Amino acid sequence: MQRSLLHATLAGTLGAGLLPAAPANAQSENAATLPVIHVKPEAERDDGRLRAMTVEPPAATIDHAVTQPVTVVERQDIDRTNPLSTLDVLSRVPNVTVNRTGGIAGTIFLRGLNTNDMRVPMFIDGDRFRGRNTLQFMLIAPSEIEQVEVVRGPDSARFGSDGMGGLINFVTKRAHGNLDHPFSITGGEVSTTYQSNGHGVQATTAIEGSGDGFDLRAYATGRRASDYDSANGKVPNSDFRGASGGITLGYMPDAQQRIEFSVRSAYVEAGLAGASPPYPQSVSRYEPLKVKQARLAYDGNFEGAPVSRLKASLYVDEFDTTLPTRTTTSSKVTQSYSHVIGPVATGGSVAATLRPWGDTQTTVGLDFMHERRPGSESRSKVTTATSVTSTDYKQTGPDTYQTNVGAFVTTEWKPTSRWTVTAGGRFDWFHSDVKLSPLPSQNLLPAFRAARNQNETATTGSLGLSYQATQVVELLGSVGTSFRMPWTSELFTSSYTGSSYTFPNPNLKPERGVNAELGTRLHFEDASFGLTMFRSNYRNFIESVTTTYMGLPATQRQNVGRARIQGVETDWRWQLTRQWNVYGNASYLHATNRSTGTPLKSIAPLSGLLGLQYMGPGQAYALSGEMQWAKGQTRYDASSEYPSAGFGVVNLYAQFQLDRLGLPQLRNTQVVLGVNNVFDRAYRTAATSSNVAYAMTDLNPLLEPGRSVSLTLRTRF
């Protein structure tokens, strides 16, 4: 049973007539023990101690079909690598390439599609986290995360808009302990990480309690670093500092149901490195970037009932960001401040799992999202040799709104013991609206009137087959459609310079995609191997097009782009002996802009990770070595990017479980030592953004961090 859940009272309102009453003595007969991810009375508590790598990858908690390729980066991987940024965690996933824009700032490309373009959505605990597509990965720290789940490939048939390249789900930590005892503080966690490159520090404190059916976790984490050094020198304006914290309260009325309420907030200040014009001519910051979150969830299992499982959730996220920029020329210094207010995103979902006949499992559900984006504010200050001119904050655009309601159904049917058939379908309705003031120019009023009160629908589906050919060999195949509804920032974008316009397009339609996959999974006693081959065709990609408006030059968003992306992904784990493990992945990617016949930019043609781990006797210590590598770009879009060279970066890690090394008084305490980029290699990824209007330098495209020594001291009690 998953840990992301909703209120038991919803069970009564959503399915009271279908769900059997729990026995009055259920809690006493099934004392609920709460481990980190799954809530099962019989589950062994995972106390976070060092343990050997398993042959099979860990299971994902987010809903997905058995035919879909999913990568899970578990807590043991996160603990081993001492990351300060979730970008470093995601870089371990097949066909994920990081576009770094600072110490912890950046986006990722998954199967050639950018999170910044809203084509790979982000979730936290199974609920959508939408509102800062460019900055979202800065808003959650690695120390908050239990595991990261990446569905590779489109998933619109289940989760709706934006899931064209896949999706990312961050599962946060929960308390653990015996819920049948009287409530008490049962433990917690204290950890500190230091990185030599940039003198980065991350510190976390958490307190946990459980009993009387309740569990509680409260935590706070902070991280900061100065400018980091690439192998070629310091990267200015790459510093950051931030803090986050939250409380998660769970209640289990019996061993089969869980209600959860959580609140969380995060605050970040960071620099945008590698910007053009180069530093110090242009300096851009995020000061601050903030989010506040609240969530209520329920999860219940009901054996023998028409509804075997019921999940539901409600959430609200509120964002706020100030973006100061300083531009320096020979005659003046211009300081501008953009205050991006909101959005406030409210949403929720309910999903009921039915077993209508035989070995069939069907899930039906609804989800919704409403987003309110107040118009941004801006002010400026211009300093010359003789004067200082300032303006106050002024709203620069109208408020916008978008509402989405989706209905979905997924089915998993096993006609025989070897065959599994999966199918899914979804219908989405969107309503988008905008106020009519303020506008950059009153001449834009007719265009905004035409763009108001837009309604759009989308239907998506998927079909998959799994065949267990032998006990070892599993064959997989699937087809599916995907879509992306334009965000309000695309529907209602506008500007006026005095000689040109940007104006909204009332006829803007969703982007569409069709994906086909073939693959296999091999399950040996001491090894596992996965292979996926895919081809995705996309149309109606939204691009800025040059046109005219009221007789002046203008740009407008239009559905003109087409693309084809195809590739191969592999991942493996092999337990050579009880002490030695080999693991890794490799990916091939080929992408073409079918409108122009040119390559899509930011594509890593061949990349991967290779790792070797030695687990010491008694799981007292572990030594690991990894190499992250990529082939250089020979096929790239010369009009918009500089090519990246190939690289191979070696990282080394050592973990020590002190209570198993003759220091029982230290209990569950770990020391983790790491050296990243051992040979201080100067490199950048294929996804790192370029500005070809400026010369290629160490900052354009931005170089990745050079050698860094890290040390973590972590104790769980």
Buried (B, 14 or more C-beta within 10 A) or exposed (E): BBBBBBBBEBBEEBBEEBBEEBEEEBBEEBEBBBBBBBBBBEBEEBBBBBEBBEBEBBEBBBBBBBBBBBBBBBBBBBBBBBBBBBBBBBBBBBBBBBBBBBBBBBBBBBBBBBBBBBBBBBBBBBBBBBBBBBBBBBBBBBBBBBBBBBBBBBBBBBBBBBBBBBBBBBBBBBBBBBBBEEBEEBBBBBBBBBBBBBEBBBBBBBBBBBBEBBBBBBBEBBBBBBBBBBBEEEBBBBBBBBBBBBEBBBBBBBBBBBBBBBBBBBBBBBBBBBBBBBBEEBBBBBBBBBBBBBBBBBBBBBEEBBBBBBBBBBBBBBBBBBBBBBBBEEEEEBBBBBBBBBBBBBBBBBBBBBBEEEEBBBBBBBBBBBBBBBBBBBBBBBBEEEEEEEEEEEBBBBBBBBBBBBBBBBBBBBEEEEEBBBBBBBBBBBBBBBBEEEBBBEBBEEBBEEBBEBEBEBEBBBBBBBBBEEEBEBBBBBBBBBBBBBBBBBBBBBBBEEEBBBBBBEEBBBBBBBBBBEBBBBBEEEBBBBBBBBBBBBBBBBEEBEEEBEEEEBBBBBBEBBBBBBBBBBBBBBBEEEBEBBBBBBBBBBBBBBEEEBBBBBBBBBBBBBBBBBBBEEBBBBBBBBBBBBBBBEEBBEEBBBBBEBBEBBBBBBBBBBBBBEEEEBEBBBBBBBBBBBEBBBBBBBBBBBBBEEEEBBBBBBBBBBBBBBBBBBBBE
